[in-house]
Amino acid sequence: MGIARDGLSLMAIKMDDLLFIASRVQQYQANPANQWRAKDTAITLIIALALRSSAISVRPPPLS
């Protein structure tokens, strides 16, 4: 059950989200002094995706 739950969590994170995060990290790495907001954006999005994924994976089973 743990593996299925983890798989569901990973499916909730879209490739577009990962690419967006990677682009923000690259912006920050290119110019940390002026692109600190890009890093903050990436961190905030990672936290939001983690919270969304955990909320999906702990959804109660449907009532029958």
N, C-alpha and C positions, 0 to 999 in steps of 0.2 A: 504494500500500500504506500510505503514511503517513496518508492521509485516513481509510481504513478503520480503521486502528489508533486514530486519534484519536476516531473515532465510537464505537468500542467502549468507549473510556475514558469518554467522556461518558455513555454509556448506563449505566455502572456506578454513576453518581451519581444517586440517586433524588431526585425533587422534595421528598419529605419531609425528606431530609437538608438540602437547600438552605433549606427553610422553617425548620427547626430552627436552622440557623446564623444565618439572618436574625433570628430572634426573640431569640437570645442577643446579637447585636450591638445590637439595639434596646434590650434591657435595659441593656446597658453604657452606651449613649449617653444613656439617661435618667438614670442615676446612676452615673457612673464610680467614685466613691470607694467605694461599697458593692457594686457589681456587677462587680468585676474578675474574679470567678470565671466569670461568664457569658462574658466575653471570652476567658479562658483555655480554656474549654470549646469555644468556636467555633474557636479556633486549633488545638486538639488534633484536633477532628473534621476540619477541612480537611486537616491533615497525614495523618490516617489514611485519608481518602478518596483523597487523591493517591497514597499508597503502594498502596492496594488497586487503584486504576485502573491504575497503572503495572505492577503485577504481572499484571493481567489482559491488558494489551496486549502484554506480552512473553512470553506463553505460547507454548511451542514448537509447531510444527505437528504434527498427529497422524501417527503412523507408518502407512504403508500396506503 
